[in-house]
Amino acid sequence: MEHTSTLERVLRAIAITLVILFFIFPIFWIVLMSFQTNETILRVPPSIVFEPTLQNYQALITGELDTAAGKLEFDFMSNLFNSFYLSTASVALGLILGIPAAYAFGRLKFRGSEDIAFTLLSFRFAPPLLVLLPLTIYFQKLGLADTYFGLIWVYQLIVLPLILWIVRGYFEDIPADIEYAYRIAGHGFWATFFKIALPLAMPGIAAAGLLAFIFAWNNFIFALVLASADKQPVTVGALAFVTASGIQYGQIAAGIVLSILPTLGLALYAQRYLVEGLSLGAVKG
Amino acid sequence: MYEKENKLIDAFMRGSVSRRSLIKGLGSMGITAATAGVLVNAAATRALAQNGFDWKKHSGTTVKLLLNKHPYADALIANLENFKELTGMNVEYDVFPEDVYFDKVTAALSSGSSEYDAFMTGAYMTWTYGPAGWVDDLNEYIMDDTRTNPDYNWEDVLEGVRKSCAWNGKPGGELGSDDAKQWCIPLAYEQNNLTYNKRVFDSAGLSIPGNIDELVDTAAAAKGAMDGGYGIGVRGSRSWATIHPGFLSGYANFGQKDLNVSEDGLLSAAMNTDVSKDYHAKWVKMIQDSGAPDWSTHTWYQVGTDVGAGKSAMMFDADILGYFMNAGTAEAGNLAFAPFAANPDAAAPTPNIWIWAMSMSSFSKQKDATWYFLQWVTGPEHGLFGAREMDLVNPARSSVWADETFREKLSSSYPGYVEMHDVSAPGASIKFTAQPLFFDLTTEWAATMQKMVANEIPVDEGLDQLAESVNSQLKDAGLG
């Protein structure tokens, strides 16, 4: 049995505390800011002691804020809904399209499979603006500009390659013999896929889905270029608090807290799958 | 609805009721100041409808606008119902935050999108949009009596501001020249002058600086009087926006230019003259001695926030930034305004200006209807409404500046603002040379300034190197 000295334990605890503080402090500070008024946040010198207020959250929910320069109106909750809708729908579509494709690339060797897989991955290489300007013209001609459907389609540029390549590695890690044994027992291709391959790859799928959701949630440029103000996600909506008449730091902080909650909740719920999925999918046998 | 109120307002418009009686009367009817403002403007709009112009020509048409999240856009939106009533037209709009606004505009225009008929823009941006064929020359509409209402009064727009929105598209071409195209029409504009903390100045016994040497000394003295703060706020980030406010306003006051234009139209760097080097040296020293410790990150936001929070004693930046910071901040009510001429031999200040203006998209499919909106939003009635009732400051029309109600509003809460404006407005215009490399060259200028302030390069040497680089880029682009 391994023994650790008291000194080592103390040093380890200090090191862990320092690391946690380093990573958590900015988020902690943002949470504190979200309960302060702009004047309290900007006082010189800054202080950790303040009278907490819910006015920032209240303003976000009601969509109105009285500022120095008058009433500031915004629609943050609608931005939050847009982020949620676009990310969820994009990941759902990405999973529907990506999982069978990943299985095909991982299991079935066919002519040009590597080239096609690499082409799909290459969507991630292109600078978004390079793609978006020509896409804007096509979208207008096709009537897809300023539609949720069009945006969900474009979001596949983010989520599909991610899902495809992570899940593909995972399918490749599952011993093919298990599937062969099931097939020999008289089951068909699709039954094998749904009953054997899919459940075994579930941690990888969950990890890929979660990562794709985070990437989609954080996207900024697609909706900005392709859609009107009423379809913008939180990443664009949060900038409404940076105005010529001043920066509303309290609302920005409250907006950040609200906008990280869905991804944080999802990540906490799925963290077991995330770690397992990423680590297992990453190692080839 | 509002019948009694409208009668009272019409009486005010006819001049048979004083403004004080109007406000008192409306107050007794339970009308708030904001609603009263809209009602008064509705009366002005009714008067406008009687001027013989066919305002209903495009009734039923919808125009769509792209707007920046800004108090100027708020004023426009607040008054929109009056336009709809006047014309029978409908107006839709998209508002985007300023941080991403120009990305949205550029994407919409460069893709040839017909989604937006008109949009807010800065005058500098039209130096790209105009020659690219993305925006229309509005002279065609302004000068056409059949399309423009007789009360539009184009000459009422301040000359320097009006001309700053017009360019002939030739690199180095004079703004507002006879052959210039009117790429945009100003909504409102910013002059760069001094906003100072009167509380700090009074307690430290400081007087308002009258030239660049006094500014350097006063900033140093103010820093000494500030408890942990600094003397003067000016922008410092690696951006063209660092050069255009206070710095260029003072620079132009010495008769200095960014570029020379030869007789054959070729451009060359003009920022390494002896006078320029002397001015740069003083500016750099001022920042080193009395500027923000993190000056090189300072943009509009930091400069304004710090003066509002009492962290800096003054700023040499946009007057409307001081205007916004004089309410709802820790130093609200303590900020005062003064014109500033950097050159002791200059007769008056020569502020460089930023203009928020409206342009018409060349891809619009209903240009005549769009022009109806543009002439209304840049017209005297909306200007007066925005200035009196909202924050459309600084208005671009001289008739609005002559309005006593507006002047009283400013003078009562913003000490020195009106006087500052009146003194500096005659010399206010865009001081840059219009040319396609504007953003690149001016950003490089800011980068050089950062090196000078960080003592990475002496001022003389830095400016010589900058001039060399600018000349090389101009030559490469076929402009020099």
Boltz contact constraints between the chains, C-beta under 6 A:
constraints:
  - contact:
      token1: [A, 39]
      token2: [B, 330]
      max_distance: 6.0
  - contact:
      token1: [A, 42]
      token2: [B, 309]
      max_distance: 6.0
  - contact:
      token1: [A, 44]
      token2: [B, 311]
      max_distance: 6.0
  - contact:
      token1: [A, 68]
      token2: [B, 327]
      max_distance: 6.0
  - contact:
      token1: [A, 68]
      token2: [B, 328]
      max_distance: 6.0
  - contact:
      token1: [A, 69]
      token2: [B, 71]
      max_distance: 6.0
  - contact:
      token1: [A, 69]
      token2: [B, 324]
      max_distance: 6.0
  - contact:
      token1: [A, 69]
      token2: [B, 391]
      max_distance: 6.0
  - contact:
      token1: [A, 133]
      token2: [B, 110]
      max_distance: 6.0
  - contact:
      token1: [A, 133]
      token2: [B, 111]
      max_distance: 6.0
  - contact:
      token1: [A, 136]
      token2: [B, 111]
      max_distance: 6.0
  - contact:
      token1: [A, 137]
      token2: [B, 111]
      max_distance: 6.0
  - contact:
      token1: [A, 224]
      token2: [B, 100]
      max_distance: 6.0
  - contact:
      token1: [A, 225]
      token2: [B, 107]
      max_distance: 6.0
  - contact:
      token1: [A, 228]
      token2: [B, 94]
      max_distance: 6.0
  - contact:
      token1: [A, 229]
      token2: [B, 94]
      max_distance: 6.0
  - contact:
      token1: [A, 229]
      token2: [B, 95]
      max_distance: 6.0
  - contact:
      token1: [A, 239]
      token2: [B, 97]
      max_distance: 6.0
  - contact:
      token1: [A, 239]
      token2: [B, 99]
      max_distance: 6.0
  - contact:
      token1: [A, 239]
      token2: [B, 100]
      max_distance: 6.0
  - contact:
      token1: [A, 240]
      token2: [B, 69]
      max_distance: 6.0
  - contact:
      token1: [A, 240]
      token2: [B, 97]
      max_distance: 6.0
  - contact:
      token1: [A, 242]
      token2: [B, 99]
      max_distance: 6.0
  - contact:
      token1: [A, 243]
      token2: [B, 69]
      max_distance: 6.0
  - contact:
      token1: [A, 244]
      token2: [B, 70]
      max_distance: 6.0
  - contact:
      token1: [A, 245]
      token2: [B, 71]
      max_distance: 6.0
  - contact:
      token1: [A, 245]
      token2: [B, 324]
      max_distance: 6.0
  - contact:
      token1: [A, 247]
      token2: [B, 301]
      max_distance: 6.0
